[in-house]
Amino acid sequence: MRELQKAMIEQNREKKLLEAAKAYAFEYMDSIKERRAFPSQKALEDLSVFDEKLPDKTGNAMEVVDMLHRYGSPATAASTGGRYFGFVNGSFIPVSMGAKWLADVWDQNSATPTSCPIASKLEEVCERWLAELLGLPTGTAAGFVSGSSIATLCGLAAGRNELLRRNGWDVSEKGLSQSPRIKVVLGKEAHATVFKALSILGFGKCDIIELATDGQGRIIPGEMPEFDSLTLAILQAGNVNSGAFDPIRQICEKAQGTGAWIHVDGAFGLWAAASNERRHLTCGIELADSWSLDGHKTLNAPYDSGVIMCKDRRALASAMQASGSYLLSGENRNGMMHTPEMSRRARSVELWSVLKYLGKAGVADLVDGLCDRALDFAEGLKAEGFEIHNDVVFNQVVTSGKTDDETDRILKGLESGGSVWCGSSNWKGRKVIRISVCSWNTDEDYIRRSVEAFVSARGHQSC
């Protein structure tokens, strides 16, 4: 037996490394409510400690874990707390971290049922539960991927290939160079990842029709061109700035019977379908053909947890098809056939744990809680004289000072103060601050403290 092997066997037996990691993790969790929302300048500068040569020899395992905590923990965004509003990052439901730790120790490749039976079973269950929770057609297929960016890529790939198949063109045999031309239709406010996915799939700017949007970033239905069997339309359930939803039912009904493919980008907003109070925002989503969403955003499952859902299982599997002499086929659901990846961590474990723990009522309560806190935030800011630029229908708030210069000053003040972190954006010609309320940890007290931080930042003077 080699010395390295002996050392690692001893590490597994003693479990000191895992005990240390657990202690550091608990220390981090216990301090999350008081941590800076974004790292200090010193914490960022200290990351230079990692700029070293690759070691020549095997080192001390405990020192590796210690180094990560000492320099890594201070250099994290406190997105699992309640005052990080920069992106729709979400947090993690406590039960899901317990499930994640267990799944990490299992260290399974969830490619096929034979590589990890438990992950395969939980993917099957989550697929069924998600369709029921969101009101999608029975039998809707789901692929479990890293995030909504890849989920969108999968949905659009399925749509592209299926549209061409219906028009007598087999992409797997003939490729794309001489294929019939597909017309892509989306709103000008579509997320950047949608344009990225389209580019990867071979669509150029000349293939895309960008539609005018209203004051909330929603597609104006009257701007929609005529649909046909070579139309790939992309709708939004949750604008990344305003949180607004496209008129999904109206557009989907127009597409009925034309052979067009409708994809809904619902990374964080599709979860509105699980709430009785906000389901109206997603009215008509069941009429679409594919949907992309994230479990690690609104649902607060740990990273990473993207899902592609597709009404036509064959279309998704055909677009994601993998082949190899060692792959077994059969009647059982094969998760690899629903994603681009073969090697995949068993991310369905955490997603299942969240859905199992929360149930329908819990998911609805989580969604409504985030949205209610966003409303509280907007009302608090408005009362202090900040401008609110959007109708707060979901978890997003678009705010600013009275001028772009004042908005810049507020952003710098927030960054300097450290208690709150928000991102900047441009909205209808204005420099704005985008607030994404997406952590279950955010409560009324956090909102009050965050509004106070905004007021303080407004008076911030740059050096």
Secondary structure, DSSP 4 states (H G I P E B T S, - for coil): --HHHHHHHHHHHH-HHHHHHHHHHHHHHHHTTTS-SS--HHHHHHGGGG--PPPSS---HHHHHHHIIIIIGGGS--TTSSSB-SSS-----HHHHHHHHHHHHHT-B-SSTTT-HHHHHHHHHHHHHHHHHHTPPTT-EEEEESSHHHHHHHHHHHHHHHHHHHTT--HHHH-STTPPPPEEEEETT--HHHHHHHHHTT--GGGEEEEPB-TTS-B-GGG-----TTEEEEEEBS-TTT--B--HHHHHHHHTTTT-EEEEE-TTTGGGGG-TTTGGGGTTGGGSSEEEEETTTTT-PPS--EEEEES-HHHHHHHT----TT----SS--GGGGSS-SS-B-THHHHHHHHHHHHHHHHHHHHHHHHHHHHHHHHHHHHTT-EE-S--SSSEEEEE-SSHHHHHHHHHHHHHH-S-B-EEEEETTEEEEEEE---TT--HHHHHHHHHHHHHHHT----
